[in-house]
Amino acid sequence: MENTELDVLENNIKALEIEILALEMKYDDSVFEEDKNKIGKEIGELKMLFAEYCANLGELYMKKGNNKEAKFVLQKSLKIYPENVISLNHLAFIHDILGEKKEAFEALNKASKIDPKDYSTQNNLGKLHSNSKENQKAIIHFNKALEINAENIESLYNLGFVYRDSGEYYKSIDYYKQALEIKPFFIEVLNNLADIYVDLGELELAKLYFDKASESLENSLSKENIDILEKNYKNFSEIYQKSLIKSSSENINEFGKENLAFTIKKLCVSNFQSIKSLEIQIPTDAQFVCLLGQNGDGKTSILQALAVGLQGAEGASRVLESYETQIAVEFLENSKKQIHNLYREPNAWRTFAKCSNTVGYGVKRLSKLSDFDVERMLKSNPFYCLLNEKDDEIENIEAWFIKDFWKHKKVTPLAEELRKIIEKILSSITQKVEIVEEEGTFYYLEQGFKVKYDHLSAGSKSVLNLVGDILIRLIAQNKEVSTVENLKGIVLIDEVESHLHPKAQKDLMQKLSEIFPKVQFIVSTHSAICLLGMPENTAFFRVKRDFERGTFVERLTIDVANLLPNQLLTSPLFDMENIFSVNTESIYEVDTGIMYKNKAEKEKQEELRRQILEKYKKV
C-alpha cells in the first residue's frame, strides 16, 4: 500500500514539474499582460501543490528511513516553492538526524519567519533546542506553541519531558497531567509519570500510573512502548514489593505519633524574594513546626511561600514579584496526598484547587472587623493578612457569638465550649478572665474589672483575635465536627510571640497544642520562651541567609525538654555567643542558679543570718 502511495506521489511530482515548466515557457512567450497574470496565478497554484506532494513524499521516505532521498525531494520542493513551511520543518528534522544542527536551525528559523503562527514550527524549534540540552530555550518555544494552540498535546508532552530532564519534577507532573486531560490514554505520559513518582519515592502514585499505562496498552500499537513499559514496570515491581514491608509502619514516624490529617510534607521554592532555591522536608506528625532566625533571614518569606502554595496566586500580587518564581507544596488534605505547583505561564499564574482548612496570620493582628459575615469570610483569602501585612481580614469572635448564638438564643454545647476556650486562653495572658454578655455587648471580667474589647491589653487583643479567627474559620470548614478538639487544619503564624509577656508566650503555645490537637501549626518566632511551651512533636528549622545562597534552612534535632532559656539562646537554635549583661564585669560573678526564686530565697536567708549574727555580737 505504502509503495503504491510512494509511486503515485513520484509520478504526480514528475507530471507537475513538466506542467510547471510548460506554463513558464508559455508565460515567457505571452505578449498580453492579461494572459501573463492568468498563467502566473496558475503557476503559483501548481507550485504550491508540487510543494505539498514533495512534503508528503519526503515524509514517506523519512518513515522508510531513506533520509538521503527525503532530503533530496524536500530541497527540490523548496527550490520550486521556498516558502513551504511543512517542507522546511521536514528538512530540519532530516538535518538533525544527519547531525547538521546549524542547517536544521536555519530551516526552522526561516519557517518561523514565514509563518510565526505555525505551532508545529515552534514545537520543532523547542525539540531541537532540547536535543542540544538547551532546556530554557526549548521551554520558550514550547510555550509559544501552546500560546498558538493550547490543545497542542505534543508541546505539553515535550514540556513535561524538558522539566523532568531539568530536575523540576513538579512542573513536569503538571504538564503531563494537562496532556492526559486531552488524551487520557497517552501511554508515554502515563509511563513517564510513573517513573517520576518512583524517583520521588511516591510508590503508590507510581503504581497507579503504571496500572493506567497497562490498561492503555490496547490503545497503543507501538511495540517500543510496550517493551519500555514492561521493563520499567518490572524494575518498579521490585521497588514496590520492598516498600510493602514498611507499609504496616508507615504512619509511625520519628515522634512515634500518628500523621495529622492536614499537614505539610514538603516545600520547594525557587526565585521567591530572598529565596534562590530551597527545599524543606517536614515530618507529617509534627504538630508544631518552628522557624527560627534573625530579622531579614527569610522566615516570613517561607510562610508566605507556603500560603501561596496552598491557596494560589489570588491576593498574593504583593509577594509574587518575579515571573521566575516557582513554589511547590506537597501536603496531606484529609489524609489524601496533594501537590500544588505554582509558576508563571505566558499570561497568568498557574492555578489549582485551594487547600481547605487552612489559615494564616501576619504580625499585625491587633484590630478586628466590626461585624461578621460567614459568606464573606468563606470567600476571603484566609492568608490575606500574612501576604499583605494587613489585619482587616481578622474575624470578630464577639460579633459571631452575638449574631449566631446569643442574639437568637442558640446557646449550643459548641458555643459554650468556645466561650470556655476563650476564657481559658485569655486567662493565660492575664489573671483569670470571664466572659459575660449584657444587652448584646461582650464584657470581660479581667482581674475583677469589667471591660470591653477596646480596653483589653495588646496581648489579650492579639490572642483573642488570633484564636477567635482560627475557631471561626476552622469550624466553618469542618462542618461535620461537633467539638473543637476534632478540628483539623493547617495554621501559619508569623512572630507568634507578638505583643505577649514571656509567661503568656509559653502558656499560649501549650494552650494551642492542647485546644487544637489535630491542627498543624507552622510558626516563626524570635523567642526562646515560646519553645518551652511547644509539644514534644515539634520540628525546629533554623533559617539563615547569605549572599551566595540567599535564604536556606537547616533542620535541628535539639531536645529542648530539659533546656533553660539561657541554654536555648546559646544553642544553634539562636546562636547567641553569650547571654551576659553588657554591665557584667566578670563572668565569674554571674549567678548561674537554676531559677531566680532560688537566688532570691538564698539572699533572704543570708540577710537573716547576718541580722542574727549582728544581734548576738551586741549581746
Secondary structure, 3 states (H helix, E strand, C coil): CHHHHHHHHHHHHHHHHHHHHHHHHHHHHCCCHHHHHHHHHHHHHHHHHHHHHHHHHHHHHHHHCCHHHHHHHHHHHHHHCCCCHHHHHHHHHHHHHCCCHHHHHHHHHHHHHHCCCCHHHHHHHHHHHHHCCCHHHHHHHHHHHHHHCCCCHHHHHHHHHHHHHCCCHHHHHHHHHHHHHHCCCCHHHHHHHHHHHHHCCCHHHHHHHHHHHHHHHHHCCCHHHHHHHHHHHHHHHHHHHHHHHHHCCCCCCCCCCCCCCCEEEEEEEEEECCEEEEEEECCCCCCEEEEECCCCCCHHHHHHHHHHHHHCCCCCCCCCCCCCCEEEEEEEECCEEEEEEEEECCCCECCCCCCCCEEEECCCCCCCCCCCCHHHHHHCCCCHHHHHCCCCCCCCHHHHHHHHHHCCCCCCHHHHHHHHHHHHHHHCCCCCEEEEEECCEEEEEECCEEECHHHCCHHHHHHHHHHHHHHHHHHHHCCCCCCHHHCCEEEEECCCCCCCCHHHHHHHHHHHHHHCCCEEEEEEECCHHHHHHCCCCEEEEEEEEECCCEEEEEEECCCCCCCCHHHHHCCCCCCCCCCCCCCCCCHHHCCCCCCHHHHHHHHHHHHHHHHHHHHHHHC
